[in-house]
Amino acid sequence: LKLGDSISPLPKPTNANVFQTEGVYGLVRHPMYAGLLLGCAGLSVTTGSFPRLLFTIALYAVLTLKVEQEEKWMSEKHSGYSSYAAKVPTFFPSDLEKIKDAATEMANDAKKLIG
């Protein structure tokens, strides 16, 4: 991820915030939240835990509310954000060809880092 100083646990973008649309951000607007939700859902299923599943559903609701505020601030800070949000899904990708292309791009980036 190329977020650098842009990353923050708070929903309001930092002054150093950079608007990313490449790589995984071309597939979904909130990949870290998606990973958290998928991890929680997977743990719920593999352990057969109904309380964990309820927690995952509650987490999805909380993250959805957080995203609404985050995206309002992102739209105020970055003029192209609303257009990007209209084209790219929030948490889960829907275009399989884009998923394949992004996976290839990430693998190539990893190869460059490794040497």
Summary of the structure (lengths in Angstrom):
residues: 115
radius of gyration: 15.7
end to end distance: 17.6
largest distance: 44.6
contacts: 272
relative contact order: 0.17
helix: 68%
strand: 0%
